[in-house]
Amino acid sequence: MFEHLIVPASPIDNHSPIPLYMALGNQLKKDVPAGSILTYDMIVEPSCSRLWELRKQQDQTFKK
């Protein structure tokens, strides 16, 4: 069974939760125990992803 977790938006950080749509279809860097919250440091960043590129631009545009 899946549980949903809603957290405030935050810039990309290795230990912050990764949105599901950014994790889908990407490779894990290591084994992840069942029930863990996926974070950016658990996912191999795709080399040519427009979505990941746009997300980084968004963080730069709206950083505090």
C-alpha positions as CSV (number, residue, x, y, z in Angstrom):
1,M,0.0,0.0,0.0
2,F,1.2,3.5,-0.9
3,E,0.9,6.5,1.4
4,H,1.1,10.0,0.0
5,L,3.3,12.6,1.7
6,I,2.7,16.3,1.0
7,V,5.6,18.5,2.0
8,P,6.3,22.2,1.3
9,A,8.2,22.9,-1.9
10,S,11.9,23.3,-1.5
11,P,15.0,23.7,-3.7
12,I,16.7,20.5,-4.9
13,D,18.8,19.3,-2.0
14,N,20.4,15.8,-1.7
15,H,18.4,14.9,1.4
16,S,15.0,16.5,0.5
17,P,12.2,14.3,-0.8
18,I,12.0,14.0,-4.6
19,P,8.7,14.5,-6.4
20,L,7.5,11.2,-7.8
21,Y,7.4,12.6,-11.4
22,M,11.1,13.3,-11.2
23,A,11.9,9.8,-9.9
24,L,9.8,7.8,-12.3
25,G,11.9,6.0,-14.9
26,N,15.2,6.8,-13.3
27,Q,17.7,4.4,-11.8
28,L,18.3,4.1,-8.1
29,K,21.9,4.7,-6.8
30,K,21.5,2.1,-4.1
31,D,19.0,-0.3,-2.6
32,V,16.2,1.5,-0.8
33,P,14.3,-0.2,2.0
34,A,10.5,-0.5,1.4
35,G,8.6,2.3,2.9
36,S,11.5,4.8,2.6
37,I,10.9,8.4,1.4
38,L,12.8,8.8,-1.8
39,T,15.3,11.7,-1.8
40,Y,17.4,13.3,-4.6
41,D,20.5,11.5,-3.4
42,M,18.9,8.1,-4.0
43,I,18.2,8.7,-7.7
44,V,20.7,8.8,-10.6
45,E,20.2,12.2,-12.2
46,P,19.5,11.7,-15.9
47,S,22.1,13.2,-18.2
48,C,19.6,14.8,-20.7
49,S,16.4,15.5,-18.9
50,R,14.4,18.7,-19.8
51,L,12.4,18.2,-16.6
52,W,15.5,18.1,-14.4
53,E,16.9,21.1,-16.2
54,L,13.7,23.1,-15.8
55,R,13.6,22.3,-12.1
56,K,17.1,23.6,-11.6
57,Q,16.1,26.8,-13.5
58,Q,13.1,27.1,-11.3
59,D,15.2,26.9,-8.1
60,Q,17.5,29.6,-9.4
61,T,14.7,31.9,-10.4
62,F,12.8,31.6,-7.1
63,K,15.7,31.1,-4.6
64,K,15.5,33.3,-1.5
